[in-house]
């Protein structure tokens, strides 16, 4: 069993974290490129822009800016630079952008749930209340501190595991509530709803997407939460990047699939 808090282990974990960041950047970049045609559809007027798409684009490009960067402040620079930089500013931006992306992913899934429930005011009120609670955690402030160390670069010196873990646990509960609401509605169609939407491809797609996407997002958030609660060392407590990226990918895919289905013009049988 390694001594997780030893200097040697911290250095090994830091190297692994750097490699993980680069791999995840490649995964997200690949996903982004593959779905660019969907985005250009709105820019070129082939698709009608509706207000819920604001959250889709914010989720998609805020996370991209955290991974690729805006004017010298991005996650790849924060692990690649060799000259002294303001590490706290870099990590502050990364945390805010990453946490906001996670919150926006949940908003995207919530809007989808509201649509399934035909804009039921009680469901809307419940999801808005839960969303506000989630963002109250996201906006708690900066939960980590970092400084420049010669020879090592940016090094995390302090983390607030309580707030970070609470954020991800809340996100898991949020995902679970969304799944229950989707499952209940799609399995309990009344005759009027069934005639409107049909019990075939649309209902199956919504249910399968909800189940698959929830499971993936839940497991990713669980992985991050476990390491935060174990508090092995300062590096292992911030292994939350995979959870944020996975949640954003599945939420954006859910939006695209439902939008493409609605725009396909095909009759649901």
N, C-alpha and C positions, 0 to 999 in steps of 0.2 A: 504494500500500500504506500503510494508516494506521499511525501510531505508536501501537501498542496500549497502551503504558505512559504515554502523555501524559495530563495532567490532563483535557484536553478529551475525549479518547477514553474515559477512565474515567467521566466524567459522562454521556456519551452511552450507554455500555453500562449504567450504573446505571439510567437512565431506561427503556431497553429491557427490563431485567431486571424492573423494577417492573410494566411492562405485561404481560410474560410471566406473572408471578405471578398477576395478576388474571385473565388469560385461562384459565390452568390451573385456578384456583379455580372459575371458571364451568364448565369442562368436567367437573371432578370432582363439583361440586355437582349438575350435570345427571345424571350417571351414578348418583349416590347416590340422588337422588329417584326415578329410574326403577326402581330395584331395592329400594325400601323395602318393597314388598309381600312380598318374600322374607324380609326380616328380621322383619316383623310376624308372618309365619307361625309362627316359633318362639316369639315372645312370646305369641301367642294360642293356642298349643298345637296348631295345625294341622299342624305338622311336628315330628317327634321330634328332640330335641336330642342330638347325639352329640359326644364330646370333640373330634374334629378341627375342629368349628365354632368352637372357642375361637380358633384361629389365624385363621380367616376373619374373625370379628368384631373381633379385635385389629388385624389388618391394615387393615380397612375404617375403623374408627373412630379408630385412632391417627393415620392419615394425615389423616383429616378434622379431627381436633383440631389437627394441625400447620398446616392450611390455614385453618380457620375460627377456632380458638382456644379456650383454656380460660383462666379468670381473667386477662385482660390479657396473656397470653403466647401469641401466635400469629403466623403469618407475615404476615397481612394488616396487623395493627397495626404490625409491624416495618418496613413500608414506607409506612404511611399517617400515623403519628403526626407531630406538628409540635412537641411539647414534649419535653424531654430525658427519656430513659428508659434503663434498663440494657440496652444493646444486646447485651452479652455473654450475659446471661441469656436474651434472646430468641433469639439465634442458637444458643445451646447447646441450648435446647429443640427448636428446629426441626431441628437436625442429628440429635439423638438420636431424635426421633420419625420423621423421614424415613428415616434409616438402618435403624431397627427395622422400618418398614413394608416396606422393600425385602427385609430378611431374612425377614419373615413371608410375603411373596409367594412366595419360594422354598420356604418350608416348606409352603405350601398346594399348590404344584405337586408337591412331594416326596410328600406324603401321598396325592395322587391317583396317583402312580406306584407307591407301595407297594400300593395297592388293585388296580391293574392286574396287578401281579406276585403277587397272592394272598398278600400278607404274607410273601413269601419272606424268610427271616431274613438271608440274605446281602445282598440288596438293601436291606433295612431298615438293616442295619449300615453299608453303604456310604453311604447317604443321610444317616444320623445323623452319621457321621464328617465328611462334607462340610459338613453344616449347622453342626457345631461349629466347623469351620475358618472358615466364613463369619462366624459370630458372634464369633469371636476377633478378626476385623478390625473388625467393627462396634463392638465394645466397647473399642477401642483408646484411646478418649478423645476429647476435643474437638480437631477438626482445623482449626479456624479461629478467628480472633479478630476482634472487631468493637468499634468505639467510636463514640460520638456526635460528630458534627461539625456545628456550627451552620450552618444554611443548607442542609445536605445530608441530615441525619438519620443513620441508622445506616450506617456504612461499614465494609466488611471490610478489615482491615489486614494479615492474615496467613493463609495457608492451608498445610496440609501435603499437597501434591499427591501425594506418594508413597503415603501410606496411602489417600487418597481414590481414586486411580486403581486401586490394588491391590484395593480393595473392589469396584469396578465390573467390573474384569477377572475377578475371582473369581466375581462374579455371572453374567457371561456364560458362563464355563466351566461353572458350576453348571447354567445353563439348557440348555447344549449336552448335558451328561450326561443330564439329564432327558429331553430330546428323543430321544437315542439309545436309552435304556432303553425309552421308550414305543414308539418305532418298531419296535424289535426284537421286543418282546413282541406287539405288535398285528399284525405281519406274519408271525410264527412261531407262531401259535396251534396247539397240538396238538389232537387230536380231542376230548379231554375238556374243555379250555377252550372250544373252539368250541361244543360242545354246551351248555355252561353259559351262555356269554354270547351266543353267536350271532355270525355274521360279517356281520351286516347293519348296522342303524342304530347300535347301540351302538359297535361297533368303528370304524365310519367316523367317528362323532362324536368319539371319543377321539383318533383319529389326526389328523383335520382340526383339532380344537381344539389339540392339541399342536403341530402344525406351524405353524399360524397364530399362536398365542399366543407360541410361542418366537421366531418370526421378528420379531414386533413388539417383544417385550421385548429381544431381542438387538440390534436396530438402535437402539433407544432408549438402551440401555446403551453401545453403541459410540459413539454421538454424544457422550454425556457424557464417556466415557473419552478420546476424541480431543482434546477441548478441554482436559481436565485435563493431558494429556501435552504439548500444545503450550505451555501456560503463557503464554498471551498477556498476561493481566493478572489481577488479583485477582478481577474480576467474572466473566470468562469461564471461570475454573477451577472455578466453583461452579454452572455451568449444568447441574445434575444433577436439578433438580426434574422436568422432563419424563420422565426415565427412571424415577424412583421412582413417579410417578403412573401412567404407562403400565404398568409391571410390576404394580402393585397392581390396576389395573383388569382386566387380562387374567387374572391369577391368581384374582381374586374371581369373574370371569365363568365361569372353568373350574369352580370349585366349584359355582356356582349351576346351571350347565347339567347337570352330572353329578348333582347332588342332585335337580333337577327331573325328570330322566330316571328316576332310581331310584324317585321317588315317583309317577310317572305311572301306574304299574300296568299299563302296556301291555306286551304280550308282544313280545319281540324275535324277529324272524323271520329 
